[in-house]
């Protein structure tokens, strides 16, 4: 079944409070997808953003991003007033997320809503506080991660949001008596962080149910690694490679590549795969089960790390000092499928691929990714459409690539432009510099979109900004660049009927509707 979808981060939806959320614009976007004949809404990780505002460096592998909670819904529940929302700053540009401003205003407003919610629940049924039944059901169903998360966040607040490795030793090493005493003294703060997750989960499930009703599946995303500054790292212990002092021995990254001459030093703790194997990969089973409760399909970032991964000494300042190590391979996926059944996973199989990585992808039967912006470097490149395979997902570019418009105008080399122009029949087979200069950018963009849609790949995913023809302002993430990433938001009213019809018509030509 050939199908297509659109990559659109929740954060990039328009709306009034500084960032896209689970409000009416999310439901409108689902309607737009359905009108456009799209079967997939691909999003970025829904986890809280962390270092560099990245959803791939989260404080929790299980928690949801408080920024995505619809504040208007809380207002309708009587937890906030219009005046309280109007009093806060949400950023000066509606087409860009201002994370610094958001960090201050969003949590202030959520705390106000929490106080109002507690007040609503005070004294009910003869109890000091009696919360709604669905709240108790949520906390019970998620206690395996929620209790640790709420305690961790309360401790972070008490420690000025410092990394947990800088906390007092008793808290850092999780002394049971010290943690119990802290929890008893900070019940209301811990309750706040549970309330936030409760509202996040309820609102997101409503969006997802609406999408599924419209025959749209949610394609989610999980990073392979957890952040060093996360509850997962704090409680994980033997799950990770540790040194003699209990610190991280080595950290994750990738060697020099297309994006960075020095490689990328991510700093995430590496898994102690021997320990995971002893447990039957229990933590991974929990993680993927949880993710499949949030998403219909699941893209796993940096899939190649399950075969071989780049291990960098923790004290290194560059990724160049790393070395390749062997990951768990098919053993992990066999364990996951034994526990969870057939996995609807898409493998992000980009980067330097050894034959063993290709074998792992083939053995797993997961579809890999084909990226057109990588296709025109020369030779019989595997990303050229004639080399695609059915069991794959084709993209013009990923969230790390710039937009097609910016790629043609500023990113592509003259060699790539010449190869693309010839391949896409925009010129003769050997275009001159003058011929290349005469090509309209929009003609290239449309030709590349049609090349993606025309691919033999079962699925084609087009970023929303490429359908909109946007330039560098919509580039979501530049790997290795600190700050200014993950900020693009669509203009209000972008999802017009004319655009939905254009997308539907283009996709129908290639039998994707």
C-alpha positions in Angstrom: 0.0 0.0 0.0 1.7 3.2 -1.2 1.1 6.1 1.1 2.4 9.5 2.0 2.6 11.7 5.1 3.8 15.0 6.3 6.6 15.8 8.9 5.3 18.6 11.1 6.5 19.0 14.7 3.8 19.8 17.3 6.0 22.8 18.3 5.7 24.2 14.8 1.9 24.5 14.8 0.6 28.1 14.9 -1.2 29.3 18.0 -1.3 32.0 20.7 1.1 30.9 23.5 4.6 30.8 22.0 4.7 27.2 20.8 2.5 24.7 19.0 0.4 22.6 21.3 -2.5 20.1 21.6 -5.1 22.7 21.1 -7.5 23.5 18.2 -4.6 24.0 15.7 -3.6 20.3 16.2 -7.1 19.2 15.3 -7.2 21.5 12.4 -3.9 20.1 11.1 -5.3 16.6 11.3 -8.3 17.8 9.2 -5.8 19.3 6.8 -3.9 16.0 6.5 -7.1 14.1 5.8 -8.2 16.6 3.2 -4.7 16.3 1.6 -5.1 12.5 1.4 -2.2 12.0 3.9 -2.1 8.8 6.0 0.8 9.7 8.3 1.6 12.7 10.6 5.2 12.4 11.5 6.3 14.4 14.6 9.5 14.8 16.6 9.8 13.3 20.1 7.1 14.5 22.4 9.5 14.4 25.4 10.5 17.5 27.3 13.2 19.6 25.5 16.6 19.6 27.1 20.1 20.9 26.3 20.0 23.2 23.3 16.2 23.0 23.4 16.5 19.6 21.7 13.7 17.0 22.0 16.5 14.5 21.5 18.2 15.6 24.8 15.3 15.1 27.2 15.1 14.8 31.0 13.0 11.7 30.6 12.6 8.9 28.0 9.0 8.5 29.2 7.6 11.9 30.1 5.8 14.4 27.8 6.6 18.0 27.1 4.7 20.4 29.4 5.0 23.1 26.7 2.5 21.1 24.5 -0.4 21.3 27.0 -3.2 23.4 25.6 -3.7 26.3 28.0 -7.1 27.2 26.5 -8.4 23.8 27.5 -7.2 24.5 31.1 -9.0 27.9 30.9 -12.2 26.1 29.9 -11.8 23.8 32.9 -11.7 26.8 35.2 -8.0 26.4 36.0 -6.8 29.6 34.3 -8.4 32.9 33.4 -8.0 34.9 30.2 -6.4 37.7 32.2 -3.7 35.3 33.6 -2.8 34.1 30.1 -2.7 37.7 28.7 -0.4 38.9 31.5 2.4 36.6 30.4 5.0 37.1 27.6 5.1 34.4 25.0 7.8 35.8 22.6 7.7 38.5 20.0 7.7 36.5 16.8 4.7 34.2 16.2 6.7 32.3 13.7 9.5 31.4 16.1 9.7 29.6 19.4 11.4 31.7 22.1 12.4 28.9 24.5 13.9 31.3 27.1 10.7 33.2 27.5 8.6 30.1 27.3 10.5 28.5 30.2 9.5 31.3 32.5 5.9 32.0 31.4 4.8 28.4 30.7 5.7 26.9 34.1 4.3 30.0 35.9 0.9 29.5 34.2 1.0 25.7 34.7 1.7 26.2 38.4 -1.3 28.6 38.6 -3.5 25.9 37.0 -2.2 23.3 39.4 -3.0 25.4 42.4 -6.5 26.0 41.1 -6.9 22.2 40.4 -5.9 21.4 44.0 -8.4 23.9 45.2 -11.1 22.3 43.2 -10.2 18.9 44.7 -9.9 20.0 48.3 -12.2 18.5 50.9 -14.1 16.2 48.4 -15.5 13.0 49.9 -14.2 13.9 53.3 -10.5 13.8 52.1 -8.0 16.6 52.3 -7.7 16.2 48.5 -9.7 13.9 46.3 -8.5 14.0 42.7 -10.4 12.7 39.7 -10.6 9.0 39.1 -8.8 9.3 35.7 -5.9 11.0 37.5 -5.5 8.1 39.9 -5.8 5.6 37.0 -3.1 7.5 35.1 -0.7 7.6 38.0 -1.2 3.9 38.7 -0.7 2.9 35.1 2.5 4.9 34.8 4.0 4.7 38.3 6.9 2.7 37.0 8.4 5.9 35.5 6.2 8.7 36.9 7.2 8.4 40.5 10.9 8.7 39.7 10.3 11.5 37.2 8.2 13.6 39.6 10.7 13.2 42.4 13.6 13.9 40.1 12.0 17.1 38.8 11.2 18.3 42.4 14.8 17.7 43.3 16.0 19.6 40.2 13.8 22.6 41.2 15.2 22.4 44.8 18.7 22.3 43.4 18.3 25.3 41.1 17.8 23.0 38.1 21.4 21.8 38.3 22.4 18.5 36.7 21.9 15.7 39.2 25.6 14.9 39.3 26.0 18.2 41.1 23.4 17.4 43.9 24.3 16.5 47.4 25.8 13.0 47.7 22.7 11.5 49.4 20.4 12.6 46.6 22.9 11.9 43.9 23.4 8.3 45.1 19.7 7.9 45.8 19.9 7.2 49.6 16.5 5.8 50.4 16.0 7.6 53.7 17.1 11.0 52.3 14.7 10.6 49.3 11.8 9.5 51.5 12.3 12.6 53.7 12.5 14.9 50.7 9.4 13.4 49.2 7.5 13.9 52.5 8.5 17.5 52.7 7.8 18.2 49.0 4.5 16.4 48.3 2.9 19.4 46.6 5.9 20.0 44.3 6.0 16.3 43.3 2.3 16.5 42.7 2.8 19.4 40.3 5.0 17.3 38.1 2.5 14.4 38.1 -0.4 16.8 37.3 1.6 18.2 34.3 2.1 14.6 32.9 -1.6 13.8 33.6 -2.8 16.8 31.5 -0.2 16.1 28.8 -1.3 12.5 28.4 -5.1 13.2 28.4 -4.8 15.9 25.8 -2.4 14.0 23.5 -4.5 10.9 23.5 -7.5 13.1 22.4 -5.4 14.4 19.5 -4.2 10.9 18.6 -7.7 9.4 18.8 -9.0 12.2 16.5 -6.2 11.5 14.0 -6.8 7.7 14.0 -10.5 8.4 13.5 -9.6 10.4 10.4 -7.4 7.4 9.2 -4.2 9.3 10.0 -1.4 7.4 11.9 1.0 9.2 14.2 4.7 8.5 13.4 6.6 9.2 16.5 10.3 9.3 17.2 12.5 8.1 20.0 16.2 8.8 20.4 18.4 5.8 20.8 20.1 7.4 23.9 18.9 9.1 27.0 20.3 12.5 28.1 23.1 12.6 30.8 21.0 15.1 32.7 17.9 12.9 32.9 15.9 10.9 35.4 16.8 7.8 33.3 20.5 8.4 33.9 19.9 9.2 37.6 18.0 6.0 38.4 19.6 3.8 35.7 22.8 2.7 37.4 23.9 -0.6 35.8 22.0 0.2 32.6 24.9 2.4 31.6 28.7 2.2 31.3 30.0 3.5 34.6 33.5 4.2 35.9 34.9 3.3 39.3 33.4 6.4 40.9 29.9 5.8 39.5 30.3 8.4 36.7 29.9 7.7 33.0 32.9 6.0 31.5 32.2 6.8 27.9 29.6 8.8 26.0 27.9 8.7 22.7 28.4 10.6 19.5 29.3 9.9 15.9 32.5 10.2 13.8 33.3 13.0 11.3 30.6 13.0 8.6 28.5 15.1 6.2 27.4 17.4 9.0 30.6 17.9 11.0 34.3 17.6 10.3 35.0 16.8 14.0 32.1 14.4 14.3 29.4 15.0 16.9 30.0 14.7 20.6 26.5 14.2 22.0 27.6 13.4 25.6 24.8 10.8 26.2 25.7 7.9 28.5 26.3 4.6 26.7 24.3 1.5 27.5 25.9 -1.4 29.3 24.6 -3.9 26.8 25.9 -6.9 28.7 23.7 -5.9 31.7 20.6 -5.3 29.4 21.1 -8.7 28.0 21.0 -10.3 31.5 17.6 -8.6 32.1 16.1 -9.8 28.9 16.3 -6.2 27.7 13.5 -5.3 30.2 14.2 -1.6 30.2 13.9 -1.5 26.4 10.7 -3.5 26.4 9.3 -0.9 28.9 10.4 2.0 26.8 9.1 0.7 23.4 5.8 -0.5 25.0 5.3 3.1 26.4 6.2 4.7 23.0 3.7 2.5 21.2 1.1 3.7 23.6 1.7 7.2 22.4 2.5 6.7 18.7 1.1 4.3 16.0 4.5 4.0 14.2 7.9 4.6 15.6 11.1 6.0 14.1 14.2 5.1 16.1 16.9 7.6 15.7 20.5 6.5 15.1 19.5 2.8 14.3 23.0 2.0 13.3 24.0 2.3 17.0 22.3 -1.0 17.7 24.9 -2.7 15.4 28.0 -0.6 16.0 28.2 2.6 18.0 30.8 5.3 18.4 32.1 5.3 22.0 34.0 8.4 23.2 36.0 8.7 26.5 33.9 10.9 28.9 36.6 13.4 29.3 37.1 14.0 25.5 36.5 17.4 24.0 36.0 16.1 20.5 34.3 13.0 18.9 37.5 12.3 17.0 38.8 10.2 19.9 36.0 7.7 19.8 36.1 4.1 18.7 33.5 1.6 17.2 32.0 -0.9 19.6 29.4 -3.7 18.9 25.8 -3.2 19.9 23.2 -5.8 20.8 22.1 -6.4 17.2 19.1 -8.6 16.4 19.1 -10.0 20.0 17.4 -6.8 21.2 14.7 -6.7 18.5 14.0 -10.5 19.0 13.4 -9.7 22.7 11.2 -6.7 21.8 9.1 -8.7 19.3 8.8 -11.6 21.7 7.3 -9.2 24.3 5.4 -6.8 22.1 4.7 -8.6 18.8 5.5 -7.3 15.3 7.1 -3.9 15.7 5.9 -0.9 13.5 9.4 0.6 13.5 11.1 2.7 10.9 14.9 2.7 11.2 16.9 5.9 10.8 19.8 4.1 9.1 21.7 7.2 8.0 25.4 8.0 8.4 28.4 5.7 7.8 26.9 2.3 7.2 29.1 -0.9 7.6 27.9 -4.1 5.9 26.9 -5.3 9.3 24.5 -2.4 9.7 22.9 -3.2 6.4 22.6 -6.8 7.5 20.9 -5.8 10.7 18.4 -3.7 8.8 17.6 -6.6 6.5 17.3 -9.1 9.3 15.0 -6.8 11.3 12.8 -6.2 8.2 12.3 -2.6 9.3 12.1 0.0 6.5 15.1 2.3 6.3 15.2 5.9 5.1 16.1 7.4 1.7 17.0 11.1 1.7 17.1 12.9 -1.6 19.4 15.7 -0.4 22.1 13.1 -0.1 21.5 11.6 -3.5 23.4 13.9 -5.9 27.0 13.7 -4.6 28.1 11.6 -7.6 28.1 8.1 -8.9 25.3 5.5 -8.5 24.3 6.8 -5.1 22.0 4.6 -3.0 19.7 7.6 -2.4 19.0 8.2 -6.0 15.3 7.2 -6.6 16.2 4.5 -9.1 18.1 2.7 -6.3 15.2 2.9 -3.7 13.5 -0.3 -2.5 9.8 -0.8 -1.6 10.5 -1.4 2.0 11.7 2.1 2.8 10.6 5.6 3.6 11.7 8.4 1.2 12.2 12.0 2.4 13.4 15.1 0.6 15.3 15.8 3.8 15.2 15.0 7.5 14.8 17.5 10.4 18.6 17.8 10.3 18.6 18.9 6.7 17.7 22.4 5.6 14.6 23.0 3.4 14.7 22.1 -0.3 14.6 25.8 -1.2 17.6 26.7 1.0 19.4 23.5 -0.1 19.2 24.6 -3.8 20.0 28.2 -3.1 22.7 27.9 -0.5 23.5 24.3 0.5 24.1 22.3 -2.7 27.5 22.3 -4.4 27.7 23.1 -8.1 28.4 19.4 -8.7 25.2 18.4 -6.8 23.2 21.1 -8.7 24.4 19.8 -12.0 23.7 16.2 -11.1 20.2 17.1 -9.7 19.3 19.2 -12.7 20.2 16.5 -15.2 18.5 13.7 -13.1 15.3 15.7 -12.7 15.2 16.7 -16.4 15.4 20.4 -15.6 18.3 20.8 -18.1 20.2 18.7 -20.5 22.5 16.0 -19.2 25.5 18.3 -19.0 24.2 21.7 -17.8 26.4 24.8 -18.0 26.7 27.2 -15.2 24.5 29.6 -17.1 21.8 26.9 -17.5 21.9 26.1 -13.7 21.6 29.8 -12.8 18.5 30.1 -15.0 16.6 27.3 -13.1 13.8 28.6 -10.9 14.2 27.4 -7.3 10.5 26.5 -7.1 10.9 24.2 -10.2 13.7 22.3 -8.4 11.6 22.0 -5.2 8.6 20.6 -7.1 10.7 18.3 -9.1 12.3 16.9 -5.9 8.9 16.5 -4.3 7.7 14.6 -7.3 10.9 12.5 -7.3 10.1 11.5 -3.7 6.4 10.8 -4.4 7.4 8.8 -7.5 9.9 6.7 -5.7 9.2 2.9 -5.4 9.4 3.3 -1.6 6.1 2.3 0.1 6.0 5.6 2.1 7.0 9.1 1.3 7.2 11.7 4.0 7.4 15.4 3.0 8.3 18.1 5.6 5.5 20.7 5.8 8.0 23.5 5.1 8.9 21.9 1.8 5.2 21.8 0.7 5.1 25.5 1.8 8.3 26.3 -0.2 10.0 28.0 2.8 13.7 28.9 3.0 16.4 28.8 5.7 14.0 30.3 8.3 12.3 26.9 8.5 15.5 24.9 9.0 14.6 22.9 12.1 18.0 21.8 13.3 21.7 22.3 12.3 23.7 19.5 14.0 26.6 20.8 16.0 25.1 24.3 16.2 24.1 25.4 19.7 21.1 27.6 20.0 18.6 28.8 17.4 17.4 25.2 16.6 13.9 23.7 16.8 12.3 27.2 16.6 10.4 27.3 13.3 6.6 27.8 13.5 4.2 27.9 10.6 2.3 31.1 10.0 -1.3 31.2 11.2 -3.8 30.0 8.5 -1.2 28.1 6.5 -3.4 25.0 6.1 -5.7 26.3 3.4 -8.0 24.2 1.3 -6.0 25.1 -1.9 -2.8 23.7 -0.5 -4.6 20.5 0.7 -5.9 20.0 -2.8 -2.5 20.6 -4.4 -0.9 18.0 -2.1 -3.8 15.5 -2.7 -3.4 16.0 -6.5 0.3 15.6 -6.4 0.2 12.4 -4.3 -2.7 10.9 -6.4 -0.5 11.1 -9.5 1.9 8.7 -7.8 -0.9 6.4 -6.4 -0.3 7.6 -2.8 -3.9 8.6 -2.0 
